Amino acid sequence: MDGPRLRVGFILAPRFTLCAFANFVDVLRLAADEGDRSRQVHCVWKVLSASMNPIQSSAGVSVQPDERLGDPARFDYVVVVGGLVGEIERLNPDNVAFLRRAAALGVPLVGVCTGAFILHRAGLMQGYRCCVSWFHHEDFLEQFEGITPVSDRIFVVDRDRLTCSGGASSAHLAAWLVDRHVGRAAATKSLHIMIIDDALTGEAPQPGLPIDLVSRDPLVRKALNLMQQSMDAPLTVERLAERLHVGRRKLERRFRDTLGLSPAAADKAIRVAQARFLLESGDRSITHIANETGFCDVSHLINVFRAREGITPDAYRLRARGGLPQLAAVAPRVEGRFSPG
């Protein structure tokens, strides 16, 4: 086949996520040519802009656009790379109009990181499923009522809308496109050069922890997010309240009213849920898992895990891999309002 097989245009949001953009582009670059010559042969990509001014990433590194917006039909895909949630509204209106023209022409749209937020704000995701990082799950729910994003998969392909959670998942989504348009060998080559062992499908779980405890209280949601972000070094209730600029009693009352749990119990539930995830998804030692989930030592993890799950971590891992029958009954978990599943 003569000419490029995959043509991609990029729209970068103000304060876009640099690694998500770089991972996507590097997969295209490594698949585009033989060896390490980086010529745009099989794949072509351009960073587009209405103004041609440099676009600053959230890391402070700026990218110079390649060309003006023009006709979106010259691309097979238009990829919008988001970044900081608070910057989403600053996207140039000309860029939004370009995305709408692309959709009207049937050009598939790709949302990377918070790019899904931008596509939703532009009215281009109605009736589509979309992927959002677990880290931004609650931010999405706050902005788009009645829409539940997918936060337990690394990317979602729904007809002509493709969305991913950002970070390393953007490399896997780019590899999926390369596999489809250039070939599996090119996709595999790109990932292997990037020291990524295997291409993951969209069904692969996000390595983070989706929020299991559900609350409509903004203060409680912010507290739960902080707990997740500091899982390896749990915050005391006093420190948590200080970070949220509220009193301890107020925070405890709001947790009790919305979740039926104390902040400390909710934090422990989150850390045990992460321990379950790590036991199911890898070969980390119990010591490593204890450190990663903020337990002071292995004995502490075992005692708390057994109290909640009715089984030791080692036995849970064995059972998760089909080596131990399901117990007829286990110790009850800490009570609270958990989402289904």
ABEGO torsion letter per residue (X at the ends): XBEBABBBBBBBBBGBBAAAAAAAAAAAAAAABBEAAGBBAABBBBBBBAAGBBBBBAAGBBBBBABBAEBAAABABBBBBBBBAAAAAABBAAAAAAAAAAAAAGBBBBBBEAAAAAAAAAGAABGBBBBBBAAAAAAAAAABBGBBBBAABABBBBEABBBBAEEAAAAAAAAAAAAAAAEAAAAAAAAAAAGBABBBBAABBBABBBBABBBABAAAAAAAAAAAAAAABBBBAAAAAAAAGBBAAAAAAAAAAAAGBBAAAAAAAAAAAAAAAAAAABABBAAAAAAAAGBABAAAAAAAAAAAAGBBAAAAAAAAAGABBBBABBBBBBBEBBBBX
